Amino acid sequence: AQPYTSHGRRITEDVVRITWTAKTPDDMLQSAHYDEVVLVATTPVQAGTVYWPVRQVCAEGKNDWTEVPTAGQKLSDLQSPAAALEILPTGGAAAHNH
C-alpha cells in the first residue's frame, strides 16, 4: 500500500497476480506434460511460510490449489494445498547478504 525503495528504485506498484493462458488450442499444455513458470520476487524479511494460491483451469475442468493448513495441520493432509514457500531465518554458516 505504501511506496518503497528496492535496489535504488522507487516502487509504487507490486504484482499481485500472474496469469498464463493458452491463446490457441495448439498452445494448450497437454495432460501428459507439465511446464514451469519462473518468477523472480523479493522474499519477506521474516522467516515463515508464504502460501501461493493457484487456480488450474483446463478443458476437462478446474482445480483451485488454495487450501492453507491450520495450526498443527500438515500441508500433505490437504486435498488441494496452495503452493508453499518456506522462508528460512538468516544467520549461520550459509548466511549471506546481497
Protein Blocks (a to p, Z undefined) as FASTA:
>chain_A
ZZcdeehiacfbdcfbdcdddfbfklpccfkbccdddddddddfbgcddddddddddfkb
ccddfbccdehiafklpmbdcdddddddeedjkbccZZ
